[in-house]
Amino acid sequence: MSAPVIAIDGPSASGKGTIASRVAKRLGFHYLESGALYRVVALLSLREDTLDEKRLAALAEEMEVSFDDGDILLADESISDKVRSELVGSRASEVAKVPALRQALLKRQRSFRRPPGLVADGRDMGTVVFPDAQLKVFLTASAEIRAGRRYKQLIEKGIDANLRALSRNLRERDERDAKRAVAPLVPAPDSQVLDSSALSIDEVAERIVGWWQERKGGRT
Ligand code: CDP
């Protein structure tokens, strides 16, 4: 039997990344931040100034990306800060519409599934990449709360940010992600929806770990 998967999907700045890596640590599971893969393709697409679909799929297939304890490496260049910029985030949601690129990333994403288990975050973890995930969570928060969280994150990193522009950017990205033809951002029918607007990071992580323990308890 393949290793268990906890899929955590949701819109931009819903807190998926922080929560998913915390849940993975708590359970001793591997962690896949699928958005980072889309962001790396976006960075390459900006560097080459191309939106050619075949080229994007080839880049996704061939790029030498690795993750090292939160650091993202392209061959041996550390690109963490670059891929986390808003510019790259917006480009990521554009390139993410390309079916051939999504297809090219499928195998790479699935290769993260190894014992003792995987926590994967993104937009289509529970619907497309790991439809057999044992637990699927759809994490949301109001647009205002999400924009505020993203603002705080950027300011803390010393990156200049504008709350209004951020809100606009988030809404545009939500709309693009929800409306695209392939793997749109929608909750899997068998997912648990969790609104984190009024919850702390710890509370959200604990709730997910609790659901996981209930599932495991129910199976054995
Ligand atoms: O951190 P944030 O939620 O803003 O974005 P992200 O998770 O890093 O993803 C960046 C973009 O990649 C998203 O806006 C999506 O368009 C795309 N993406 C996707 O299509 N499918 C995924 N599984 C993950 C990300």
Boltz pocket constraint, residues with backbone or C-beta under 6 A from the ligand:
constraints:
  - pocket:
      binder: B
      contacts: [[A, 10], [A, 11], [A, 12], [A, 13], [A, 14], [A, 17], [A, 34], [A, 35], [A, 36], [A, 38], [A, 39], [A, 89], [A, 92], [A, 93], [A, 94], [A, 96], [A, 121], [A, 122], [A, 123], [A, 124], [A, 125], [A, 173], [A, 177], [A, 183]]
      max_distance: 6.0
